[in-house]
Amino acid sequence: MKLTSQEEYGLRCLLQIARRPEEISTIKEIASREGLTPTHVAKLLRVMHKAGLVTSIRGRKGGFQLGRPADQIQVSAVLGALGGRLYGEGFCKSHRGRKRICVHDTDCSIRSLWVTIDSLVQDALSRMRLKDLLRTEKQMFTWGSSNFQELSVGKTASLTV
């Protein structure tokens, strides 16, 4: 499993805005701080604007601000807007090989694996807010290990396919 560059860079750009909640952040400033091109940052911010994660302020002193406070933005919503879920509804249709439907359509242990992992990931990401990511790396490791201990193999027994 891999995060896309859109998800990684989009989240990083959103954190740049979240670190300065009282200011208006410009594309040029965000691009400079993240080492990205202004064109790429503009594309990412358009996607996040459509999802309501940022608001745009037009004009000479314009730029971007968070669409709502950082403690109200779930990381799952950010990653969902930028790239979608790990396992979506159309996954099996796009991996059916040359057949009309997947040969494993009625009994697929791999599908149950992806559904279980997706549920665990979505559970963790929906509990995490953008504000949580404003911590240092060390603080985040500590916070994560104490907040996600219950996401264990025992929980997967309650998940349904």
Backbone as JSON Lines, residues from 0, in Angstrom:
{"i":0,"aa":"M","n":[0.84,-1.17,0.0],"ca":[0.0,0.0,0.0],"c":[0.88,1.24,0.0]}
{"i":1,"aa":"K","n":[0.47,2.19,-0.79],"ca":[1.24,3.43,-0.88],"c":[0.29,4.61,-0.84]}
{"i":2,"aa":"L","n":[0.76,5.65,-0.19],"ca":[0.05,6.93,-0.29],"c":[0.48,7.58,-1.59]}
{"i":3,"aa":"T","n":[-0.42,8.27,-2.23],"ca":[-0.07,8.96,-3.46],"c":[0.64,10.27,-3.1]}
{"i":4,"aa":"S","n":[1.34,10.81,-4.07],"ca":[1.99,12.11,-3.83],"c":[0.93,13.18,-3.61]}
{"i":5,"aa":"Q","n":[-0.23,13.05,-4.24],"ca":[-1.3,14.02,-4.04],"c":[-1.76,14.02,-2.58]}
{"i":6,"aa":"E","n":[-1.9,12.84,-1.99],"ca":[-2.32,12.75,-0.59],"c":[-1.25,13.31,0.35]}
{"i":7,"aa":"E","n":[-0.01,12.94,0.13],"ca":[1.1,13.41,0.98],"c":[1.27,14.92,0.87]}
{"i":8,"aa":"Y","n":[1.41,15.42,-0.35],"ca":[1.64,16.85,-0.53],"c":[0.42,17.68,-0.15]}
{"i":9,"aa":"G","n":[-0.76,17.17,-0.44],"ca":[-1.97,17.89,-0.07],"c":[-2.1,18.04,1.44]}
{"i":10,"aa":"L","n":[-1.81,16.98,2.16],"ca":[-1.86,17.04,3.62],"c":[-0.8,18.0,4.16]}
{"i":11,"aa":"R","n":[0.39,17.96,3.56],"ca":[1.45,18.88,3.98],"c":[1.06,20.34,3.72]}
{"i":12,"aa":"C","n":[0.45,20.62,2.59],"ca":[0.01,21.99,2.28],"c":[-1.08,22.43,3.25]}
{"i":13,"aa":"L","n":[-1.99,21.53,3.57],"ca":[-3.04,21.86,4.51],"c":[-2.47,22.14,5.89]}
{"i":14,"aa":"L","n":[-1.45,21.41,6.3],"ca":[-0.79,21.67,7.58],"c":[-0.09,23.03,7.58]}
{"i":15,"aa":"Q","n":[0.45,23.44,6.45],"ca":[1.06,24.78,6.37],"c":[0.01,25.85,6.68]}
{"i":16,"aa":"I","n":[-1.17,25.67,6.17],"ca":[-2.25,26.63,6.42],"c":[-2.7,26.54,7.89]}
{"i":17,"aa":"A","n":[-2.79,25.32,8.41],"ca":[-3.25,25.12,9.79],"c":[-2.27,25.71,10.81]}
{"i":18,"aa":"R","n":[-0.99,25.76,10.48],"ca":[0.01,26.31,11.4],"c":[-0.13,27.81,11.56]}
{"i":19,"aa":"R","n":[-0.84,28.45,10.65],"ca":[-1.03,29.91,10.69],"c":[-2.52,30.23,10.55]}
{"i":20,"aa":"P","n":[-3.32,29.83,11.53],"ca":[-4.78,29.94,11.38],"c":[-5.3,31.37,11.26]}
{"i":21,"aa":"E","n":[-4.57,32.32,11.78],"ca":[-5.03,33.71,11.74],"c":[-4.56,34.43,10.46]}
{"i":22,"aa":"E","n":[-3.67,33.8,9.71],"ca":[-3.12,34.42,8.51],"c":[-3.76,33.86,7.25]}
{"i":23,"aa":"I","n":[-3.57,34.56,6.17],"ca":[-3.97,34.08,4.86],"c":[-2.7,33.57,4.18]}
{"i":24,"aa":"S","n":[-2.7,32.31,3.79],"ca":[-1.52,31.7,3.17],"c":[-1.66,31.74,1.66]}
{"i":25,"aa":"T","n":[-0.62,32.18,0.98],"ca":[-0.65,32.23,-0.48],"c":[-0.06,30.95,-1.06]}
{"i":26,"aa":"I","n":[-0.41,30.69,-2.29],"ca":[0.13,29.53,-2.99],"c":[1.65,29.61,-3.04]}
{"i":27,"aa":"K","n":[2.16,30.79,-3.35],"ca":[3.6,30.98,-3.45],"c":[4.3,30.66,-2.12]}
{"i":28,"aa":"E","n":[3.75,31.13,-1.01],"ca":[4.34,30.87,0.31],"c":[4.33,29.38,0.64]}
{"i":29,"aa":"I","n":[3.19,28.74,0.41],"ca":[3.07,27.31,0.7],"c":[4.04,26.52,-0.18]}
{"i":30,"aa":"A","n":[4.1,26.85,-1.44],"ca":[5.0,26.16,-2.37],"c":[6.45,26.3,-1.92]}
{"i":31,"aa":"S","n":[6.83,27.49,-1.52],"ca":[8.2,27.73,-1.07],"c":[8.52,26.93,0.19]}
{"i":32,"aa":"R","n":[7.61,26.93,1.16],"ca":[7.85,26.21,2.41],"c":[7.88,24.7,2.23]}
{"i":33,"aa":"E","n":[7.17,24.18,1.23],"ca":[7.1,22.74,1.01],"c":[8.01,22.25,-0.11]}
{"i":34,"aa":"G","n":[8.66,23.15,-0.81],"ca":[9.53,22.73,-1.9],"c":[8.77,22.19,-3.1]}
{"i":35,"aa":"L","n":[7.6,22.74,-3.35],"ca":[6.77,22.32,-4.46],"c":[6.6,23.47,-5.44]}
{"i":36,"aa":"T","n":[6.12,23.16,-6.63],"ca":[5.85,24.23,-7.59],"c":[4.52,24.9,-7.24]}
{"i":37,"aa":"P","n":[4.4,26.19,-7.51],"ca":[3.12,26.86,-7.28],"c":[1.97,26.21,-8.07]}
{"i":38,"aa":"T","n":[2.25,25.7,-9.24],"ca":[1.22,25.04,-10.05],"c":[0.69,23.8,-9.33]}
{"i":39,"aa":"H","n":[1.59,23.02,-8.76],"ca":[1.19,21.81,-8.05],"c":[0.38,22.17,-6.8]}
{"i":40,"aa":"V","n":[0.82,23.16,-6.05],"ca":[0.11,23.59,-4.85],"c":[-1.28,24.11,-5.23]}
{"i":41,"aa":"A","n":[-1.38,24.86,-6.31],"ca":[-2.67,25.39,-6.76],"c":[-3.64,24.25,-7.07]}
{"i":42,"aa":"K","n":[-3.14,23.21,-7.72],"ca":[-3.97,22.04,-8.04],"c":[-4.48,21.38,-6.77]}
{"i":43,"aa":"L","n":[-3.58,21.18,-5.81],"ca":[-3.97,20.54,-4.55],"c":[-4.99,21.38,-3.79]}
{"i":44,"aa":"L","n":[-4.78,22.68,-3.76],"ca":[-5.7,23.56,-3.05],"c":[-7.07,23.63,-3.73]}
{"i":45,"aa":"R","n":[-7.11,23.51,-5.06],"ca":[-8.39,23.45,-5.77],"c":[-9.19,22.23,-5.31]}
{"i":46,"aa":"V","n":[-8.51,21.1,-5.22],"ca":[-9.18,19.86,-4.78],"c":[-9.71,20.04,-3.36]}
{"i":47,"aa":"M","n":[-8.89,20.61,-2.49],"ca":[-9.31,20.77,-1.09],"c":[-10.38,21.85,-0.94]}
{"i":48,"aa":"H","n":[-10.36,22.84,-1.83],"ca":[-11.4,23.88,-1.81],"c":[-12.74,23.26,-2.18]}
{"i":49,"aa":"K","n":[-12.76,22.42,-3.2],"ca":[-14.0,21.75,-3.61],"c":[-14.57,20.89,-2.48]}
{"i":50,"aa":"A","n":[-13.69,20.34,-1.65],"ca":[-14.11,19.49,-0.53],"c":[-14.45,20.31,0.71]}
{"i":51,"aa":"G","n":[-14.31,21.63,0.65],"ca":[-14.63,22.48,1.78],"c":[-13.57,22.5,2.88]}
{"i":52,"aa":"L","n":[-12.39,22.0,2.57],"ca":[-11.32,21.96,3.57],"c":[-10.61,23.29,3.7]}
{"i":53,"aa":"V","n":[-10.6,24.07,2.62],"ca":[-10.01,25.41,2.65],"c":[-11.0,26.39,2.01]}
{"i":54,"aa":"T","n":[-10.85,27.64,2.39],"ca":[-11.59,28.7,1.73],"c":[-10.58,29.59,1.03]}
{"i":55,"aa":"S","n":[-11.0,30.16,-0.07],"ca":[-10.1,31.05,-0.8],"c":[-10.56,32.48,-0.63]}
{"i":56,"aa":"I","n":[-9.6,33.34,-0.47],"ca":[-9.84,34.77,-0.35],"c":[-9.26,35.41,-1.61]}
{"i":57,"aa":"R","n":[-10.11,36.05,-2.38],"ca":[-9.68,36.64,-3.64],"c":[-9.06,38.01,-3.41]}
{"i":58,"aa":"G","n":[-8.34,38.45,-4.4],"ca":[-7.8,39.81,-4.39],"c":[-6.31,39.86,-4.14]}
{"i":59,"aa":"R","n":[-5.84,41.08,-4.09],"ca":[-4.4,41.32,-3.97],"c":[-3.79,40.7,-2.72]}
{"i":60,"aa":"K","n":[-4.51,40.72,-1.62],"ca":[-4.02,40.14,-0.37],"c":[-4.7,38.8,-0.1]}
{"i":61,"aa":"G","n":[-5.11,38.15,-1.18],"ca":[-5.83,36.88,-1.07],"c":[-4.94,35.68,-0.83]}
{"i":62,"aa":"G","n":[-5.57,34.59,-0.66],"ca":[-4.88,33.33,-0.41],"c":[-5.86,32.32,0.14]}
{"i":63,"aa":"F","n":[-5.39,31.49,1.07],"ca":[-6.21,30.4,1.59],"c":[-6.17,30.35,3.12]}
{"i":64,"aa":"Q","n":[-7.3,29.91,3.67],"ca":[-7.42,29.62,5.1],"c":[-8.17,28.3,5.23]}
{"i":65,"aa":"L","n":[-8.11,27.72,6.41],"ca":[-8.87,26.49,6.64],"c":[-10.36,26.77,6.5]}
{"i":66,"aa":"G","n":[-11.08,25.8,5.99],"ca":[-12.52,25.92,5.84],"c":[-13.26,25.84,7.17]}
{"i":67,"aa":"R","n":[-12.64,25.23,8.15],"ca":[-13.16,25.16,9.51],"c":[-11.98,24.93,10.44]}
{"i":68,"aa":"P","n":[-12.14,25.07,11.73],"ca":[-11.0,24.91,12.64],"c":[-10.32,23.55,12.5]}
{"i":69,"aa":"A","n":[-9.02,23.52,12.74],"ca":[-8.22,22.29,12.58],"c":[-8.7,21.15,13.46]}
{"i":70,"aa":"D","n":[-9.31,21.45,14.59],"ca":[-9.81,20.38,15.46],"c":[-11.14,19.81,14.98]}
{"i":71,"aa":"Q","n":[-11.68,20.36,13.89],"ca":[-12.91,19.85,13.3],"c":[-12.69,19.18,11.95]}
{"i":72,"aa":"I","n":[-11.44,19.06,11.53],"ca":[-11.14,18.45,10.23],"c":[-10.52,17.07,10.46]}
{"i":73,"aa":"Q","n":[-11.25,16.04,10.08],"ca":[-10.74,14.67,10.22],"c":[-9.7,14.41,9.12]}
{"i":74,"aa":"V","n":[-8.63,13.72,9.5],"ca":[-7.61,13.36,8.52],"c":[-8.22,12.44,7.45]}
{"i":75,"aa":"S","n":[-9.19,11.62,7.83],"ca":[-9.85,10.75,6.85],"c":[-10.54,11.58,5.77]}
{"i":76,"aa":"A","n":[-11.12,12.73,6.14],"ca":[-11.78,13.59,5.16],"c":[-10.77,14.21,4.2]}
{"i":77,"aa":"V","n":[-9.61,14.58,4.74],"ca":[-8.56,15.17,3.9],"c":[-8.07,14.13,2.89]}
{"i":78,"aa":"L","n":[-7.7,12.96,3.38],"ca":[-7.18,11.93,2.47],"c":[-8.25,11.44,1.52]}
{"i":79,"aa":"G","n":[-9.5,11.41,1.98],"ca":[-10.61,11.02,1.1],"c":[-10.78,12.0,-0.05]}
{"i":80,"aa":"A","n":[-10.66,13.28,0.25],"ca":[-10.8,14.3,-0.8],"c":[-9.64,14.24,-1.79]}
{"i":81,"aa":"L","n":[-8.46,13.94,-1.28],"ca":[-7.26,13.95,-2.13],"c":[-7.06,12.66,-2.92]}
{"i":82,"aa":"G","n":[-7.6,11.54,-2.43],"ca":[-7.33,10.3,-3.14],"c":[-8.34,9.19,-2.93]}
{"i":83,"aa":"G","n":[-9.19,9.3,-1.96],"ca":[-10.17,8.25,-1.73],"c":[-9.71,7.23,-0.71]}
{"i":84,"aa":"R","n":[-10.52,6.22,-0.54],"ca":[-10.25,5.19,0.44],"c":[-9.26,4.17,-0.1]}
{"i":85,"aa":"L","n":[-8.69,3.41,0.8],"ca":[-7.79,2.32,0.41],"c":[-8.54,1.29,-0.43]}
{"i":86,"aa":"Y","n":[-9.72,0.92,0.02],"ca":[-10.55,-0.07,-0.69],"c":[-11.92,0.54,-0.91]}
{"i":87,"aa":"G","n":[-12.23,0.86,-2.14],"ca":[-13.51,1.46,-2.46],"c":[-14.46,0.45,-3.1]}
{"i":88,"aa":"E","n":[-15.69,0.87,-3.3],"ca":[-16.72,-0.02,-3.85],"c":[-16.36,-0.57,-5.23]}
{"i":89,"aa":"G","n":[-15.74,0.22,-6.07],"ca":[-15.44,-0.21,-7.43],"c":[-14.16,-1.01,-7.58]}
{"i":90,"aa":"F","n":[-13.5,-1.33,-6.47],"ca":[-12.21,-2.0,-6.53],"c":[-12.29,-3.33,-7.3]}
{"i":91,"aa":"C","n":[-13.24,-4.18,-6.95],"ca":[-13.34,-5.49,-7.59],"c":[-13.66,-5.37,-9.08]}
{"i":92,"aa":"K","n":[-14.48,-4.4,-9.44],"ca":[-14.82,-4.2,-10.86],"c":[-13.59,-3.81,-11.67]}
{"i":93,"aa":"S","n":[-12.68,-3.08,-11.06],"ca":[-11.5,-2.65,-11.8],"c":[-10.36,-3.67,-11.75]}
{"i":94,"aa":"H","n":[-10.57,-4.77,-11.05],"ca":[-9.55,-5.82,-10.94],"c":[-10.14,-7.19,-11.29]}
{"i":95,"aa":"R","n":[-10.95,-7.23,-12.34],"ca":[-11.63,-8.47,-12.7],"c":[-10.89,-9.27,-13.77]}
{"i":96,"aa":"G","n":[-9.76,-8.75,-14.21],"ca":[-9.05,-9.43,-15.28],"c":[-9.77,-9.22,-16.59]}
{"i":97,"aa":"R","n":[-9.78,-10.26,-17.43],"ca":[-10.43,-10.15,-18.73],"c":[-11.88,-10.62,-18.71]}
{"i":98,"aa":"K","n":[-12.36,-11.0,-17.55],"ca":[-13.74,-11.49,-17.41],"c":[-14.7,-10.32,-17.17]}
{"i":99,"aa":"R","n":[-15.99,-10.6,-17.37],"ca":[-17.01,-9.6,-17.11],"c":[-17.12,-9.3,-15.62]}
{"i":100,"aa":"I","n":[-17.02,-10.34,-14.81],"ca":[-16.97,-10.18,-13.36],"c":[-15.78,-10.98,-12.84]}
{"i":101,"aa":"C","n":[-15.29,-10.63,-11.67],"ca":[-14.14,-11.32,-11.09],"c":[-14.47,-12.79,-10.84]}
{"i":102,"aa":"V","n":[-13.54,-13.66,-11.12],"ca":[-13.76,-15.1,-10.91],"c":[-13.92,-15.43,-9.43]}
{"i":103,"aa":"H","n":[-13.57,-14.52,-8.56],"ca":[-13.7,-14.73,-7.11],"c":[-14.84,-13.9,-6.53]}
{"i":104,"aa":"D","n":[-15.79,-13.51,-7.37],"ca":[-16.85,-12.59,-6.94],"c":[-17.67,-13.11,-5.77]}
{"i":105,"aa":"T","n":[-17.91,-14.41,-5.68],"ca":[-18.77,-14.93,-4.62],"c":[-18.02,-15.35,-3.36]}
{"i":106,"aa":"D","n":[-16.72,-15.57,-3.45],"ca":[-15.96,-15.99,-2.27],"c":[-14.51,-15.53,-2.43]}
{"i":107,"aa":"C","n":[-14.18,-14.42,-1.78],"ca":[-12.85,-13.84,-1.97],"c":[-12.22,-13.51,-0.62]}
{"i":108,"aa":"S","n":[-11.22,-14.27,-0.25],"ca":[-10.52,-13.99,1.02],"c":[-9.7,-12.71,0.92]}
{"i":109,"aa":"I","n":[-9.25,-12.37,-0.27],"ca":[-8.47,-11.15,-0.45],"c":[-9.35,-9.92,-0.21]}
{"i":110,"aa":"R","n":[-10.59,-9.97,-0.73],"ca":[-11.52,-8.86,-0.52],"c":[-11.75,-8.64,0.98]}
{"i":111,"aa":"S","n":[-11.93,-9.71,1.73],"ca":[-12.15,-9.56,3.18],"c":[-10.92,-8.96,3.86]}
{"i":112,"aa":"L","n":[-9.73,-9.26,3.35],"ca":[-8.51,-8.65,3.87],"c":[-8.53,-7.14,3.65]}
{"i":113,"aa":"W","n":[-8.84,-6.72,2.41],"ca":[-8.86,-5.28,2.09],"c":[-9.96,-4.55,2.85]}
{"i":114,"aa":"V","n":[-11.12,-5.16,2.99],"ca":[-12.21,-4.54,3.74],"c":[-11.81,-4.35,5.2]}
{"i":115,"aa":"T","n":[-11.18,-5.36,5.78],"ca":[-10.74,-5.28,7.18],"c":[-9.68,-4.2,7.36]}
{"i":116,"aa":"I","n":[-8.68,-4.2,6.51],"ca":[-7.61,-3.2,6.62],"c":[-8.17,-1.8,6.38]}
{"i":117,"aa":"D","n":[-9.03,-1.65,5.37],"ca":[-9.63,-0.35,5.1],"c":[-10.43,0.14,6.31]}
{"i":118,"aa":"S","n":[-11.18,-0.74,6.94],"ca":[-11.97,-0.35,8.11],"c":[-11.08,0.11,9.26]}
{"i":119,"aa":"L","n":[-9.98,-0.6,9.48],"ca":[-9.05,-0.21,10.55],"c":[-8.4,1.14,10.25]}
{"i":120,"aa":"V","n":[-7.97,1.32,9.01],"ca":[-7.34,2.57,8.61],"c":[-8.33,3.73,8.72]}
{"i":121,"aa":"Q","n":[-9.55,3.53,8.21],"ca":[-10.56,4.59,8.28],"c":[-10.93,4.93,9.72]}
{"i":122,"aa":"D","n":[-10.98,3.92,10.56],"ca":[-11.28,4.15,11.98],"c":[-10.19,5.03,12.6]}
{"i":123,"aa":"A","n":[-8.94,4.69,12.34],"ca":[-7.83,5.47,12.9],"c":[-7.82,6.89,12.33]}
{"i":124,"aa":"L","n":[-7.98,7.04,11.03],"ca":[-7.93,8.35,10.4],"c":[-9.11,9.23,10.77]}
{"i":125,"aa":"S","n":[-10.26,8.63,11.03],"ca":[-11.43,9.43,11.41],"c":[-11.31,9.93,12.85]}
{"i":126,"aa":"R","n":[-10.51,9.28,13.67],"ca":[-10.29,9.74,15.04],"c":[-9.24,10.85,15.1]}
{"i":127,"aa":"M","n":[-8.43,10.92,14.08],"ca":[-7.34,11.9,14.05],"c":[-7.81,13.18,13.38]}
{"i":128,"aa":"R","n":[-7.51,14.29,13.99],"ca":[-7.87,15.6,13.45],"c":[-6.61,16.29,12.92]}
{"i":129,"aa":"L","n":[-6.82,17.24,12.05],"ca":[-5.7,18.0,11.5],"c":[-4.89,18.63,12.64]}
{"i":130,"aa":"K","n":[-5.56,19.08,13.66],"ca":[-4.89,19.69,14.81],"c":[-3.9,18.71,15.46]}
{"i":131,"aa":"D","n":[-4.25,17.43,15.47],"ca":[-3.35,16.42,16.05],"c":[-2.02,16.36,15.31]}
{"i":132,"aa":"L","n":[-2.03,16.63,14.03],"ca":[-0.81,16.56,13.21],"c":[0.08,17.79,13.37]}
{"i":133,"aa":"L","n":[-0.36,18.74,14.15],"ca":[0.47,19.91,14.4],"c":[1.52,19.63,15.47]}
{"i":134,"aa":"R","n":[1.52,18.42,16.0],"ca":[2.52,18.02,17.0],"c":[3.86,17.75,16.31]}
{"i":135,"aa":"T","n":[4.92,17.65,17.13],"ca":[6.22,17.23,16.6],"c":[6.14,15.73,16.3]}
{"i":136,"aa":"E","n":[7.11,15.22,15.57],"ca":[7.13,13.8,15.25],"c":[7.14,12.94,16.52]}
{"i":137,"aa":"K","n":[7.97,13.3,17.47],"ca":[8.07,12.54,18.72],"c":[6.74,12.59,19.48]}
{"i":138,"aa":"Q","n":[6.14,13.77,19.57],"ca":[4.84,13.89,20.25],"c":[3.77,13.06,19.53]}
{"i":139,"aa":"M","n":[3.85,13.02,18.21],"ca":[2.86,12.28,17.43],"c":[3.0,10.78,17.65]}
{"i":140,"aa":"F","n":[4.23,10.26,17.73],"ca":[4.43,8.84,18.03],"c":[3.82,8.49,19.38]}
{"i":141,"aa":"T","n":[4.07,9.32,20.37],"ca":[3.52,9.08,21.71],"c":[2.0,9.15,21.68]}
{"i":142,"aa":"W","n":[1.46,10.18,21.05],"ca":[0.02,10.34,20.96],"c":[-0.61,9.16,20.23]}
{"i":143,"aa":"G","n":[-0.02,8.77,19.1],"ca":[-0.57,7.67,18.31],"c":[-0.57,6.35,19.04]}
{"i":144,"aa":"S","n":[0.52,6.05,19.72],"ca":[0.59,4.77,20.42],"c":[-0.41,4.7,21.57]}
{"i":145,"aa":"S","n":[-0.69,5.83,22.21],"ca":[-1.66,5.81,23.3],"c":[-3.1,5.88,22.81]}
{"i":146,"aa":"N","n":[-3.33,6.43,21.64],"ca":[-4.7,6.58,21.14],"c":[-5.17,5.45,20.23]}
{"i":147,"aa":"F","n":[-4.27,4.62,19.76],"ca":[-4.67,3.57,18.82],"c":[-4.36,2.17,19.3]}
{"i":148,"aa":"Q","n":[-4.16,1.97,20.59],"ca":[-3.87,0.63,21.11],"c":[-5.02,-0.33,20.86]}
{"i":149,"aa":"E","n":[-6.26,0.16,20.92],"ca":[-7.4,-0.73,20.76],"c":[-7.61,-1.19,19.32]}
{"i":150,"aa":"L","n":[-6.9,-0.59,18.37],"ca":[-7.0,-1.03,16.98],"c":[-6.1,-2.25,16.81]}
{"i":151,"aa":"S","n":[-6.6,-3.35,17.26],"ca":[-5.78,-4.57,17.24],"c":[-6.52,-5.66,16.5]}
{"i":152,"aa":"V","n":[-5.91,-6.8,16.44],"ca":[-6.5,-7.94,15.74],"c":[-7.85,-8.3,16.35]}
{"i":153,"aa":"G","n":[-8.01,-8.13,17.65],"ca":[-9.28,-8.44,18.3],"c":[-10.44,-7.66,17.76]}
{"i":154,"aa":"K","n":[-10.21,-6.45,17.33],"ca":[-11.28,-5.61,16.8],"c":[-11.77,-6.11,15.45]}
{"i":155,"aa":"T","n":[-10.91,-6.74,14.67],"ca":[-11.3,-7.15,13.32],"c":[-12.4,-8.2,13.34]}
{"i":156,"aa":"A","n":[-12.56,-8.91,14.42],"ca":[-13.61,-9.93,14.5],"c":[-15.0,-9.29,14.37]}
{"i":157,"aa":"S","n":[-15.15,-8.05,14.77],"ca":[-16.46,-7.39,14.7],"c":[-16.74,-6.76,13.33]}
{"i":158,"aa":"L","n":[-15.77,-6.74,12.45],"ca":[-15.97,-6.13,11.13],"c":[-16.68,-7.09,10.2]}
{"i":159,"aa":"T","n":[-17.53,-6.55,9.34],"ca":[-18.24,-7.39,8.4],"c":[-17.8,-7.06,6.98]}
{"i":160,"aa":"V","n":[-17.94,-8.03,6.13],"ca":[-17.6,-7.86,4.72],"c":[-18.82,-7.45,3.95]}
